[in-house]
Amino acid sequence: MKQLPPKQQQFIDLHFIKGHKLTEIAESLGVGYSTVKLWKREVLAALKEQMGKE
């Protein structure tokens, strides 16, 4: 997870740990909803790749 950009790390905290909805995250970070959806896809792909390497 530390290899991810800071905004994506913040996304993980807000969405997966704190349970915020994607629309809430987009609003609080001042980015578009589509950007947050992209982050989710990228984060899940990165985590899947990391799990496959272990």
N, C-alpha and C positions, 0 to 999 in steps of 0.2 A: 504494500500500500504506500510505502514511503517513496516509491518511484513515480507515483502519480503527481500531477501538478497540484498546487495548493487548493485551487478551486474545486477540483474533483475530490480531494481529501475532505474538504468542507462539505461537499455534497454527500459523501458517505456518512459523515457524522449526522447531518441534518435528516437524511432520508432513512437510512437503514438503522441508525442508532436511536435517533430522537423521534422518528416516525412522521416527519413532516411530508405533506403532499408535494408533488412536483410543482404545482402552481404556487404554493406558498414559498418554495425554495426560489423559484424564478423571481418572484416579487421581492423577497428579502435580499437577494443578491443583485438585483437590478439587471437581470439578463432575461432573454426571451424564453418562453416555455420550450421552444424547439431546442434551444441550447441545453437546457436541463435534461431533456429527453436524450440528446446526444451524449451528454456526460454519463447518464445511466447506462447506455449501451456500451460505452467505452470502458467504464468501471467494471461492469459485469464481464466483458471480454478479457480485460486485464487480470481480473481475479481468477477466471476460468483458466487462463494460460498459466498463471502462477501455480495453481493447484495441480495442473498437469505436469509441472516440472518437479514436483516433490515426490 
